[in-house]
Amino acid sequence: MAIEPIGWRCRFANDISREKADFYGHWFGLDDLAIKDIRDVRVEEIPAGIELFTASFPCIDLSLAGNRSGINGRHSGAVWPFLDLLAAYSKRAGSPPKAVLLENVIGLIASNGGQDLAAVIAALNQISYRCDVVVVDAKSFLPQSRPRVFVIGLQDADPTMSRHPAGEESRLRPASLIKFFQENRGLTLGESAVPQPPRRPLVGLESVVDWSSHARSDVWWPSEKVDKLVSEMNPIHRERLKSLARAQSPRFATMYRRVRRGRSVGEVRADGIAGCLRTPVGGSSVQFLVEVDGERTRIRPMTAIEYGRLQGVTREIPGGLRERQGMHAFGDAVCVPAVGWLVRHAFGHLTGTGKSQKEPVRPLRDRLFEGRKRRSGVGAEVTILAD
């Protein structure tokens, strides 16, 4: 969804989850999807002429919520058979594909003191890639806080990649990455032609609301349950609700339930941005929508449609699939416009779709906000207008 509109075509895909394959098949068909463990994928299965290898490998062993086993853990270690396939493919073709893109949580930067990220880049260096590392947050495009690390690899001779990192701290390359670059000068590193991402999303939370579900009375918590949760909130979070109540019209916020001091409490975001989506595993992993209208506060779980919209998915959700199945798929996904923006700038010269850093954003924002009056399908242009 992110990169086919800007000149790319998927030739081969792989995932181990048959539930996610249902989504993939609905949108793209199953002809190019191998549904199995990547360790069982053979290089002979991958078609000739591939120019971009990309992977979003499991974060369980790298994230704060995981077990911190690192890049050699049972789950996150799936990156190694991916890199083995890339090396074998490059050898068979006589040269590596023009580009590679890896994605994971920001915990990858500090995992094992930076050694895990360094090991991945060293493996790419051995396949003749010069690498850049950047952090892109979904909240630059959509109302979801989802910072992610992207490793960008281009053939060493590619002229769009500088020979060395500039070492200047920015939103794209925060202090943790600058420190990593300085401590790993032996790696083959550079800077790609990626500008600073937008500072704020083009649309607000109201743009992702699933209005058909929103109108149903059975999806909302009973008022007594809401009152109990609010009364047990930390004063900071109760004040956030009061601030919303002082607005002249209904306001939305998002909430997670966290276990604090042995009990479950509600924590509300105050910035109009959804928290990072997760798969609905465990009591604290489901995100809630909070609507405050004067003295009335309502709370309900977010729907799979809302999860999808927070990831930039504007296509129809497959019918007949379970709600939690959709939440699981989208909780594991990458943000469509964020990836489209990154690929356009990092690899646009390969397809003739690169964009100027000075391209005006304001007209696009105006067009998106004009659509808010419809109260449905508001974000329909987000994927197309990724820049």
Protein Blocks (a to p, Z undefined) as FASTA:
>chain_A
ZZmmnopacfbdcdfblklmmmmmmmnopmlpccddfklpcfklpcghiabdcddddfkl
mmmklnonojmbmklmmmmmmmmmmmmmmmmnopacfbdcddddfklmmggghlmmmmmm
mmmmmnopacddddddfklmbccdcdddddddddfklmkbcfbdehiacfklgfklmmmm
mmmmmbccddddbdcddfbdfbdfklmpcfklmmpmklpccfklmmmmmmmpcfklmmmm
mmmmmpmbdcddddddddeehiacddddfklpacdddddedjklpccddddehjbccddd
ddfklmmmmnopabdcdehiafklmmmmmmmmccfklmmmmmmmmmmmmnopaccfklcf
klmmmmmmmmmmnopaklmmmmmmmZZ
